[in-house]
Amino acid sequence: MTARHLIAIGGSDAGISAALRARELDPATEVTVVAADNYPNFSLCGIPYYVSGEVTHWRNLAHRTADDLAATGMTVLTGTRATHIDPDAGKLTVVDPTGQTRLLDYDALVVGTGAVSVRPNIEGLDQLGPGDGVHLLHSMGDTFEVINSLETRNPQRAAIIGAGYIGLEMAEALTTRGIAVTQFEALPEVLPTVDPELGALVHTELETHGVEVITTTVVTAIEPGTAPGQLVVTARRDGETLTRTVDLVLVVVGVRPDTGLASAAGVELGARGAIVVDEQMRTNIPGIFAAGDCVLTHHRLLGTTWLPLGTTAHKQGRIAGENALGGNARFAGSLGTQVVKVFDLVAARTGLREREAVAAQRNWRPVSTTSTPDDHKAYYPGATPITIRITGDADTGLLLGAQLIGHRTAEIAKRVDTYAIALFHGMTVDAIGDLDLSYTPPLGSPWDATQMATQAWVREHRLTTQRDALPV
């Protein structure tokens, strides 16, 4: 049955996508988006490039302007916080920008509350805040506070705690602004979503551009320094105490699903405290859907997992919006395809790494091969090597995952997409060689780098397996 009034909680990717899809399918349906801040449909992924100055104005981060959203016929309530869901009555309690409490009736509800920054157990973190030059970074509000610190404190040195995607992008952004950066990472290598040997290439790129990288190190305290505006960061590594005196600290160690509102309404939570949904983005409560970083998602190789990604949130929100109107759309599943630029290097991955495939405890025998084909024919100037690690099942040849590291000119993002498509369709490593890929010497080779890497895997693993299977 078509909903007469659909409410989407959350003004980011999932909530806006749900609202847009509903308006697209049935303009007669009343659609309201409840956004806690004043920046609906902004690209949080673009924040580092606004901080660096490459994006010249924060308004340019908007996927759509307020006028664009209004033109669709939806109502967007900005600065409005959802505080209670009453599933039996079909009512949502909100607090508007004036502090007044309102009740909104709904026929269908989409929860797109996303995720919030993790606050690690660091002494002093709860006592220090943006006014002291200590920042978490996950929202437009956080961004404005960082920009204010940059403009008023004029920091010369900064510490970044965490070396995941946002941490690495912010290391580049602050370096671009002329700030000396020290980056702390608790794990053995930066960018822990790829294997350490590949993360080491990113580590080197950071150091080449002047970033001090300190890994296998846990930050234990942040405290004011002796001079006005100074901050002292204390860390432990192998029993050794390290300190760095800086003017600015960014804490970017990850996020957790924001599900308190849904949980209080009786919505079922699962692993990592994320909302349990089916492939149609339905929760356990009729009429309530959920999508984006707050939900457990279907991974095409792993099954159910929590994997917050903007691309996934957009897809899931669209499906939730359609099904809230009585549709039957289904989320096809994620592969965890990701890419990041760090100065002149690009790192990407899709599917599973070898240790992840082993941990999945499926009927696989995962093995990997690393090769370094050039991005295009060597006789054309500017060819650069791409480090590609292919993981596949030694018994069936099924492609399980790929990781790539290369220069920003080497089309890493599009090449990882080739592997993502192959994974989506359950292709073998060997079959990737049959793909009809484009070629011209300045851009590729008759066998693309993606195919040369899979051929290297076949030479190392599949031929050995086949020989072992021959009768003696």
N, C-alpha and C positions, 0 to 999 in steps of 0.2 A: 504494500500500500504506500502510495506517495505521501511523504511527510508534508504537513501544512507549514510547519515551522522547524527548520533545522538550525541548531546552534553548534558552532565549532568553538571549542575552548582552546585558545592559543593562536597567536597571530603570526607564527612562523611558517615553515614549509608545509607541514602536515595540515594544520588548520586552514590556511589559505587555500591550499590545493583542494581540500574537501569542499570548501565554500564555492570555489570557482567551478568545480565539476557539477555541483548541485544546481547552480544558476544556469550553467550551460545546458543541462538536461531538462530542467523544468523551471522556466522563468516565473511560473505562478507560485513556486515555493518561496516562502519567506526565509531568508538566510541571514543569520546574525553571527558575527565573529566577535568573541570576547577576548580582547588583547590586554594583557596586564601592563604593557608599556605603551609608549606612544610611537612605536616604530614597526608597524605591521608590514610583513612581506619584505623585510630587509635581508640582504645577503650577509649573514654572519661569517661566511667563509671569506668574504672580502675585507674583513676588518684589518688584517695585517697590512693590506695594500693601501688602506686609508692612513694607518699609522705611519707607514713609510713615506707617504706623500705622493705615491704613484696614482692613487685615486684622490683627486684634488678636493672633493667636497663630500661630506658624509651622505648628503642626499643622493649622490650617484650610486650608493649601495642599494637603493630601493629597486627590487625587481619590478614593482609597480608603485606608482604614486597613489596618494589617497584619492585623487580624482579618478585614476584608473580603476581602483577598486569600487568606488561609488558608482562608476559608469556601468558596472556589471549588474547593479541592482541590489547588491548585498549591503547590509548595515555593519559597520565596523565600530565597535565600542572600544576606543583606546583608553588607556589609563584605568581600566576596569578589571577588578580582580574577582575571579570566581571563588566563592568560599564554601559552597555546599551544593551537592546534587541530591535531589529527592526523586529517586527513580519511580516510586509508586505514584507520586502526584505529577510527575513530568515537569518539575520545576527546578530552575537553577537560581541560586542566590548569588548576587554579585554586589560588590561595593564600587560605586562610581567615583570619578575623580574628586567629587565634593565630599566624599566620605559617607554618602547616603547609601543605605541598603535597598536593593531592588530585587524583585522576583520576576524571573523570565520564564514563561511557559515554553515547553518544547515538545515536539512529537518524536524527534530523533536528535541524538546528541553525539558529537564527535569529540573525543578527548585527544587533544594534540598538545599536551603540556610540556613535551620535550624533556630536556635534561638540565641539570644544574651542575655547577663546578664542584668538584671534589675539594674539600678543605683538608689537606694532610695534617698529621699530628706534628706540627712544628711549634716549638715554644715561641711565644710572642705573636703568632699569627692572628690570634683572636683579639689581641690588644692593639694591633697596628692596622691601619686601613689606608684608603686612597689619599687621605690628607697627609699621611706620613710617607707616601711614595710606595706603598705596598698594595699590589693589585692582583685580583683574580680577573680572568678575562673570558667572558662567554656571552655578553649581551652588548647592545648598543649603549646602554647606560654605563657598563664597565668601560667601554671604549672612550666615551667622553671623559671619564675620570682619568684614564691613561693620558689622553691628549692634554688635559688640564695640567697633569703632573709634568709632562714634557715641556709645556709652555711656561709654567710658573717656576719649576724647579731647575730647568735647563740642565738635566743630568748629563754627566760626562761618562759615568760608568753604570752599568746595569747588570743585575743577576736575573737569569731566567731559570726557574726550577721546573724541570720537565723538558724532555727532548722528543716529544711526539710531534704530530703534524703542526699544531698551533705553535708549540714552543720553537720549532725550527723556523717556521715562517716569521715569527716575531724576532728571532735572532737576526734574520736577514733585514727585517724592517728597521730595527733599532740601529744596526750597523749602517744601513743606508742613510740614517739620520746623523751619522758621525759619532755614535755612542759606542764605547768599548763594552763588549758583552762577555760575561762569563756564564756558561750554560752548565747546569748540574743535572745529571741523570742517575737515578738509583740503579738502573740495570747496567749490564756490561757494555752496552753500545747504544748509540743514539738510534732513533727511528726503530723501535723494537717490533714494529709490525713486519719488518723484513728480517732475514737471517743476519746474524752479527757480521759475517764477512761482507755483506752488502751494505749494512749500516756503517761499516768502517769507511767505505768510500764517501759517504755523506759526512762523516766525522772529519775526514781529510779536507773536504770542500769547505766546511765551516772554518777550520784552522787556516786554510789558505786565505780566507777573507778576514782573518784577524780575530775570530771568535775563540775564546779560551773554553775548551770543552773538558769537563771533568766527569767521568763516568764511574760506575760502581761506587757511588757516593750518595749518602743520605743526608739531606739538610736537616739539622736538628733545631736550629734557633735563628730567629731574626730579631735584632734589637737595635735601638738607636745608637749611633756612634757618638764620638766625643764632640764632633763639630756639628753645627746646625745643618739639618737635612741629611746627614750621613746615616747609613744603615750598615750594620755588620751582620753578614750571613755566616753562620757556623755550620760546618758539615763534618761527617765522619767517613773515613775511608780506610778500611783494613786496620782499624785501631788507631789511625792517625787523625788528629783534629786539623781541619782546614778552616781558614777564615778569609773572607773577601769583604773589603769596605767598598760600598757602592752608594749610588744616589737614588736608585730605583730598583724595585723587585717585582717581577711578574711570576705568579704561581699558576702554572698550567699543567697540572698532573692528570687531567682527565675529567670525565663527567659521570654522573649517575642519573638514572631515570627519575623524573619528578612526578611521583605518583600518589602523593598523600591525599589529594582531593578525590581521586578515583577510588583509592583504597577505602576511604571513609564512607563511600557510598556503597560498598560491598563488591566492588569490581575485583575479580581474582587477580592476584599477583603471582609471579613465578620467579625464576632465577634472576638474581641481581635486583630483585624488587621491581621488575618491569611487569607491565600489564600483559596478561595472557589473552591472545586473540587467535581466531582461526584465520584461514586464508582469505576470508571475506572481511577481515578486520572487525569482526563482531566480538564483543566481550561476553562474559557469562550472564550479563543483564540485558534482557531484550530492550532494543531501542537505543542502546549505548554502544558506540563503536570507538575504536582508538587507533591511532596511527603515529608513526614517527619515532623519535628517540625515546619515548616513554614505553614502547611496547617490545615484547619479544617478537622476533621475526623469523621467517622461514628462510633457511639457508639451503641452497639446492644440493649441497654436498653434506652438510652437517645435520640438517633437520632444524630443530628449534634452537635459537641462540639469541643473544642480545648484541646487536651490532649497529650502533648509532651512526647513520650516514645521511647527508642531505639528499642524495639521489634517491635513497630508499624512502625517506620521509615524503618526498614529492609523490612517488608512485603510490605509497600506501594511503596518503591523504586523498588522492583522486579516487581510489577504490572505495574508501570509507564514505566519501561524499556520494558516490553513485549508489552504493548499497543502502545508505540511509534513506534513499528515495525509493527503495524497493528493488534495486538492481541485483544482479548476480555476478558481479565482477570478482575476480580472484587474483590475489597477489602471486605472481609467478615465482618469486623467491629471489634472494640476493646471492651474490658470490663474493661480497666484500671487496669489490673493485675500487681501488684508491690510487691517487697520484698526488705528489707534492713536488713543488719546485723549491730548491734551496740554492740560492745564488744561481750559478750556471749549471747546476746539476738537477736532474729530475729522477725521482724514484717512484716506482709503481708496483702494484701487486694485484693479483686476482686469484680467487680460489684458495687453496691450502698450501702452506709450507709443509715440508716433509714431517716435521715433528708434530704439526697439527693433524696431519693425515694419520699418523701413527696413534695419536691420542684419541682420534675419533672411533677407534676400535671397530672399523668396518672390515670387510673381507678384502682388504687391500694389502699389497706389499709395496709401500711407497719407496721410491728411489729417485734421486735427483742428479742432474748434470748441469754444470755451469760452463758457459762458453762466452766468447767475446767477439761476435761478428761485427763488422763495420756497418754503420747506418746506411751508407751508399757506396757505390763503386770507388775503390781506392784511387783510381786514376783521375777522378774528378776532385778538385781541391776541396779540402775541409772535411774529409771523411773522419769520423770519430767512432771508437769502439763502443758497443753497448754490452754491458754485463747482463746476461740473461740466465736465470736459473729455472730450469724446467723440472717439475715434480710430476711423476706419473706412476701408475700401478705396473710393476714389473710383470705381473701375470697376464693382465688383459691389455696393457698398453693404454688404458684410460688416462687422459689428461686429468691431473688433480690440481695443478696450480702453476703459476708463473710469477717471477719477480724480475724486474728490470731496473737497471740504473744506467743513465747515460746523459750526455750533454743536452741542454735545453733545445738544441736545434735538431735532435735526433728523433723527433716525433714519438717520444716514449708513451705519451698518453694515448695516441691512436694505436700504437702497437700493443699495448696491454689490452686495449679493447678487442683486438683480434683474438687474443687468448680468452677473453671473457665470453665472446660469442661462441668460441669452440667449446668452452666449459658448459655454457648454457645448453648447448645441443648435444652434450655427452660424447664429444668426439674423442678419438684416440690421438695420442701424440703423433703417430705416424701419418694419420689422415690430414693433419694440418698442412703437410707437404703438398696435398692435392688442391689446396685452395688457390683460386685464380686471383692472385694479388697483383696490384699495379706495379709498373717498373719504368723508371727512366734513370739513367746514371747519376744525375745530381741528387736523386731522392731515394734510391734503393738499388737493389740488385735483382737479377733474374730469379734467384731464390732470395726472398726477403729475409732480413735478419731474424724475423720470427720463425721462419721455416728452417733456416740454418741451425738455430738453437734446438729445434725439435729433432732435426736429423742427427745432431750430436747425441741427443738422448737415446735415439733409436740405436745408433752405433754402439753406445756403451752398454745398454741394458736389454733392449728387445732381442738383438741378435744373439747375445749370450744366453738369454732365456730359451730362444728357439733351438740353439745348439744343444742346450741341456735336455731339451725335450726329445731329441732324436734318439731312436733305438740304437743300442750298442750291440 
